[in-house]
Amino acid sequence: MIYRSMQLQPRTWQGRVGIVLAAALGIGLVIAFLVLAVGVAILLLPVVAVLAAIGWWRWRKIEAAMREEAARSGDSGGRTIEIDYRVIDEPHRRR
């Protein structure tokens, strides 16, 4: 069996500069992504608000039409379904 030993050399100034540049690049990319995400959110906020307002307006319009139709037909609005049923209470079926 062959054993190999490995010695780590102390970092040179080029290695240190490379680490600093890599860290700066990583931090810059994270900040750029956050700025882009916040910018898109700010741009989409008015679009979402307008769509919500249109949806609310349409919902109220549909609701008013349904109320008007119910008032015209003279219904109380409540519906009841009547059925005949039988209760089966067997002890061995209980869990």
N, C-alpha and C positions, 0 to 999 in steps of 0.2 A: 504494500500500500504506500502510495506516495503522499507525503504531507507537504503542503505548500504554505508558506507564510506570506502574508501580504502586509505591507506597510503603507499607511496612508501618509502621503506627503502633505506638508503644511500648504495651505492655500496661498497661491501667488496673488499678486495684485490684479491680474487678469481674471482669475477665478472670482475674486471678490466683486470686481466690476460687473462680471456676468451675472452673479447672484443679485446684485442691486438692480441691474437692468431688467432681469426676469421678474423680480418682485414689483418693480415700477410698472412694467407692462401688464402684469396680472391685476394690479390695483386699478390701473387705468381702464382695462377692459371691464372690470366690475362696475366702476363708476359710470362708464359709457352705457352699459346695459341698463343701469338704474335710471339714468337720465332719459334714455329712450323709452323705457317702460312708463315712467311718469309722464313724459310728453304724449305718448299714445293715449294714456288714461285721461289726460286733460283734454285732448282733442276729441275723444269719444264721449266725454261727459255731456256736452250739449246734444249730441245725437241721441243718446240714451234718454235724456230728459224730454226731447221732442217726441220720441217714440212712446214714452210712458204717458205723456199728455194726450197724444192721439188715441192710445189704447183706453185711457180713462174716459175720454169723451165718447168713444164708440160704445164702451160698456154702459155708460149712463143712458145713451140713446137706446140701446137694446133693452135695458131694464125698463125704461119709460114705455117703450112699445109693448112689452110684456104686461106691465101694469094696466095699460090702456085696454089691451085685449081682454084681460081678466075682468075688468070693470064692465066692458061691453057685454061679455057673455053672462055676467051675473053670478059667476062662480065665487065661492068663498076663498078659493085658492088652495084649500087643503084637499088632498086626495086620500082616500082610505081604501085599502084592499082588504076585503073580508074573505076569510077562508075558514074551512072546517079543519080542525086538527085534533090529534089524539096524542096525549103525553105517554111516552113509553118510559117507565121508570123501573129498570131491571137492575138489581144490585150487582150482578156479575159483570155488567157493562160499564160500571163506574170506574174511573181511574184515579 
